[in-house]
Amino acid sequence: MDKLLLMMNLIIKKGIMLCSFALMLQSCGSNKFLTDKHFAYLEAQSSRTLKAIPDYGDTVIPRNVNKGSGKWHYVGYQDWTSGFWPGELWYLYEATGNQKWKTEADKFSRLLTPLSQMPAIDHDLGFMVYNSFGNGYRLTGNPDYKEILLRSADTLATLFNPKVGTILSWPRPVPNMEWPQHNTIMDNMINLELLFWASKNGGSQKLYDMAVSHAEVTMKNQFRPDYTSYHVVIYDKETGKKIKAVTHQGYADNSMWARGQSWAIYGYTMCYRETKNPEFLDFAQKVTDVYLNKLPADLIPFWDFNDPDIPNAPRDASAAAVTASALLELSTFVPDKSKAKEYRQKAEKMLAELSSDGYLSKNTNSAFLLHSTGHKPNNSEVDASIIYADYYYIEALLRLKKLKEGQTILSVLK
């Protein structure tokens, strides 16, 4: 009997340990989202990052922590990732109501103001300006932010080529892009949100039309018959004819680069929200289903689904975070209740895995997450902590919190 009691006590203790901070999204037996503990972790990590940021110079925006480093690499406002850090700070303000985060979010957002006062450097104005000033305007209604957003949308629109029907992604020579022909990358789907927003907030109807055209032309030309995506399509800038499709940051031109597919999932979900075009909703599900069907058991993708080194290939937590956030929104649109439930459950499982000891940065560095892959063919940011992984991670957590509280994805937490 004594031995039996001892064994039972050990089992109970082990069960309690398994319900530790590492499984923040799920408490023992109740599937309760532990928001307070979770956002306390995010606040603590971001506070550590704030303390480490240099208080001088032009490169003070965190971008990545390379494996084995422990220290952030900083960039200036013209880097394509510059909007994610201020966006993360705005999300922290929304999650906590702490004025500290509002003050810091405003400070780092305003570093990006020159982007609205200069010619377009590339398509990433959406990532840069909408994630920073866009979140700021949503939470504060600051008219200064609105003016910057509208000017930036007009700047982004200058890259639209009506002969092709899409926005030029890289207005400069990039290897294998046939410059000066017209290139369009899958990431650009996310930047359409800035155009949609502007068209509803004082901007021209043409901005809406450009965004719709871009999504439609991309849907027609940038996917294989099985709905996996190419990273880039090159078009003849004069005729609009498709020249070729390549996968610049993936394993091969015929492979499915994980983050590229996640951009497609997120982008077409957002396009349906903004247009209510059923074709976009149907397409969002098609690009989602092929991604989900190819995932490993833990739902965190390898950086490219076709890398022959799998299962020893690097993972990409950033793709998982982007997809989890998109799935939460997509689950609110899908009319098939069983499919909507599947998308919601998959998103929660992705977030649970990202919130495990295997992916949380904790004391390794002050980012939120480990194990993202930026540009493996260039051996850049491989198995690193990357700011956009953190951004979409906190976005997904906020979206889940809102849904659990009966709010909409785009509502402001009270």
N, C-alpha and C positions, 0 to 999 in steps of 0.2 A: 504493500500500500504506500509506504514512504517513497519507493522508487517511482510509483505511478504519479504521486503528487508532484514530485520533483520534475518529472517529464512534462506534466501539464503546465507547471510554472514556467519552464523553459520555452514551451510553445507560445504561451501568452506573451512573455517578454519579447520573443522574436517577432510576434505579430505587431506589437507596439512599435518596435524598431522599424518595421517595414512601412509604417505609416508616418514616417519622418518627413522633414522639410523637403527631402528629395522628391517626394510625390505630392507637390503642393496642389496640384489640380484635383486631387482625389483623397478624401479622408476615409478612414477604415469603415467599410460597410455602408457609407452614406452617399458616396459620389458627390460630395460637397466641394465646391470650388473655394479654396482657402485664400480669398483675395487679400485680406489684411497681411498675412504672412508673405504672400507673393510680392505684393507691391512694396512691402518693407525691404525685401531683398533688392528690388530694382532701384529703390531710392538709395540704399546703402552703396550699391555699385556705382551709381551715377554720381553720388557725392564724392566717392574716391576718385573718379575721373575728373570731376571739377577741380579738385585740389591739385591734380597732376598737370593740368593744362597750363602752359606758359602764359604769363600775364603781359606779354609783349610780343611784337612781331606780327606778320601777316598770316602765318601758318599755325593756327590755334584750334582748328576744328578736327576732332578725333575721326580717324578713318579705319584703322585696323591695328591689331596686335598680332604680329607674326608668331608662329609657334616657337616656343622657347625664349621669347623676348620678355614678356611681362609688361612692356611699355607701349603706349599708344604711338602710332605714327600719325602726324598731324598734317593737314592740308589747308589750302586757302579757299576762298569763296568760289573760285573758278573750277575747282575739282567737282566731278559729277556727283560725288557723294556728300557734298557740303550741306545739303538740306536735311540729312537724316538725323544728325545730332540735335539741332534745334527742334526738329520734329519730335524726337524722343523726349526732349524736355517739355514740350507742350503736352505730350501724352501723360507725362508724370504729373503735370499741373492738373490735367483733367481727372486723373485717377485719385489724386490726394487732396486737391484744393489748396495745397501749400503754396503760398505766395513766392517762396524762394524759387520754385521752378518756373513760375511765370516771369519773374525778373530775369532769370538766366536765359529762358527761351527767347525773350524779347531781345536781349543783348546779342545772342548768337544769330538770331534771325536777321537782325539789322546789318550784320556783316555782309549779308548777301544782297543788300539793296542795289549795288552797282549793276547787278545782272539785269535789272529793269531799265537801266540807263545806257546800255551799250548794245551793239549788234549781237545777234545770236551766235554763241560759240558752238553750240550743238543742240540736239533735241532734248537734252536732260533738264531743261528749265522746269519741267513738271516735277521731277524728283527734287530739284534744288529749291524752287520757289513755292510750289504748292504744298510740299511737306512741311515747310517752315512757316511762311506767312499764311498759307492756306489754313493750317491747323490753328494758327494764332488768330486769324479772322473769325473762324468758326467759334472759337472759345471766348473772344473778347469783343468782336465787332469793331475793332479799331479801324477807322477810315483810312489811316496811313497804309495799313496792310492791304486794304482793298485796292487802293491806287497802284501799289506795287504789283499786285497780282494781275490787274487789268493791263498794265503796261507790259508785263512779262508775257502774257498771253498773246498780245499783238506782236511781240518780238518773236515768239515761237512760230507764229503764223507766217513769218517771212520765209521760213524754210519749207513751206508747202509748195509743191510743184503740181499745178493743175493738169499738166500733161501726163503725169504719172498717177496722181490722186493720193499721194502720201507725203508725209513730212520727210525731208532729208535728215538723216540721223547724224552723219559725220560730214560736215562741210569742209573736208580736208583729205589729203591722201592717207589712206590706211591700206596696209598690205592686202592684196587680193580683192580689192574693192573696185577696181577698174576706174579709178578717179580720172576725169571729172564726171563720170556717170553718177546716177542717182542711187544711193544706198539707203535701205530701210531696215532697221534691226528690230527684233521682237520686243526689246525693252521699251521701245517707243510707244507701245500700247498703253503703258502706265501714264505717260505724259499727256495723253489725250484728256485726262481728267481736268487739267488746267483749262483747256479750251472749252470743255463742257461747262465748267463753273463760270468762266468769264461770259459765255453767251447768255447765261441766266442772271448775271449780275451787272449789267450795264454795257457789256461788250457786244460786238456785232454778231448777227445770226450766221455770218460767214464762218465764224469760229466753230460753231456747232456743225455746220456742213462739212468743214474740213475734217473734223474728228470722225464723223460718220464715214466719209469717203476713205479716210486712212484705214479704219477698221474693216471696211468692206473689201478694199483692195488687198489688204494683208490677209484676210480670211481666204481670198481666192488664190493667192500666189505663194503664201509662205508656209503651207502645210502639205504634208504627204497624204496619200490616200487613207492612211491609218490614223490621221489627225495628229501625228507627231510633227513638231515644228522645226523648221530651219531657223538658224539665228539671223541670217541676213539674206535679203534678196536685192540683187542689183538690177536696176531698170535703165533703159536708154532714156536719158534726160529729155530728149527731144520728141520721141515717139511714145514713150511710156511702155514699150515692149520689155518684157522680162528677159534679161540676159542670162542670169544664172542664180542659183540659190546655194549658199554655203553656210557652214556652222563655224564661225570664227573662234568662239570660245569653248566649243565642245570637242569631243574626241575625234570626230570625223564628220564630213558633210552629210553622211547618211545616218548619223547617230542622234539620239534624243538627249540634248544637253538639259540637265535637270532644271536649272534656273530659267532657261529660256521657255521651257514648257510652263513653269510656274507663272512667268510674266503673262503668258497667253491665258491661263486660267483666271488670273486676277483681272487682266485687261478686258476680256469679253464679259466677265461678270459685271464689271463697272459699266461697260458700254450698254448692257441691257438695263441696268439701273437708270442710266441717263436717257435712254431712248425708248425703252419698253418695246424694242423691236424683237419679236419672238425668234428671229433667226439668230440673234446674238445669244439668247438664252439657250437655244438648242446647241449652238456651237460651243458655248462655254461648257456644257455638259460633255460633249464629245471629247474636247481636249482634256477635260478633267478625268474622264473614265479611263482613257488610255494611260494616263499618268498613274492613277491609283492601281490599275491592274498590274503594273510593272514594278510597284514598290516592294522593297524587302519587308520582312515581317514586322520590323519595328517602325515602319512608315517614314523613316528618314532616308531620302534618296542618296545613292552614290552621286558624285558630281556629274556623271554622264551615265545614262542607263546602259550604254553599250560599251563601256570601257572593259576590255578583255581582262584587266587585272581584278575585276570583281571576284571575290569579296574583299580583296585587299586594297581596293581603290579608295581614295578619300571620299568622305561623305560631304554633303552640303546642307548644313543647318539653315542657311539663308533661304534655300529653295523650300524647305519644309515650313519655315515661318511664313513666307509669302503665300504658300498654298493653304496653310491652316487659316490665315486671315481671309483669303478669298472664299474658301469653302464655307466658312461661317456665314458670309453674306449670301453665297449661292444657295445655301440651304433654305434661306428665307424666300427665295424666288421660285424654286422648283415646285410645280403643282403636284407631282407624284409624292405623296407623303412618305412612302417607304424609302424612296431615293433621297428625299430631303433629310430624313432621319439618318440615312447612311452617311451623307456628306457631313452632317453635324457631328456624328460619332467619330468619324475619321479625323476631323479637325481636332476634336478634344483629345483623341489618342495621340495625335502628332504633338500637341502642346504638352501632354503628360510626359512624353518621351523627351522632348526638349527641356522639360523641367526636372529631369532626372540627374543623378550625379554624373552620368556620362556626358552631359551637354552643358550644364551650368558652369560658368567660369569660376565662380566663388573666389577662392584665394589665388587662383592661377594668374588672373589679371582682373581689371575692374570693368571689363565688358560684361554683358549678360550671358553670352553663349560662346561655346567653343565650336570647333569643327565645321567651319564654313570654307568654301572654296571659291575664290574669285576668278582667276584666269589660269587654269592649270597648264594649257599649252605654252604659256609664257612663264610658267613656274612662279606665278605671282599670287600671293595670298592663298597659299595651299594649306589646308588644315589650320586656318587662322580664326581669330575673332574679328568679325567685320561689322561695321556700324549699321549697315542696312539689314543684317540679320537681326540685330537688336531692335531696330525700328519696327520691323514687321512682327517681331515677337511681342512687343508691348502692345502694338495695335491689335493683334489677335487676342491677347488677354483682355484688353478693354472691350473688344467686340463680344467676347464670350461673357464677360461680366454683365454687359448691357442686355444680352439675350436672356441670361438667367434671371435678370430683374424685370423682364417683360418689356424692355425698351427696344427701339430700333437700332440698327447698326450705326446710323449717322446721328443719333441723338447725343446731346451733351450730358455727361453725368452730373447729377445734382448732389 
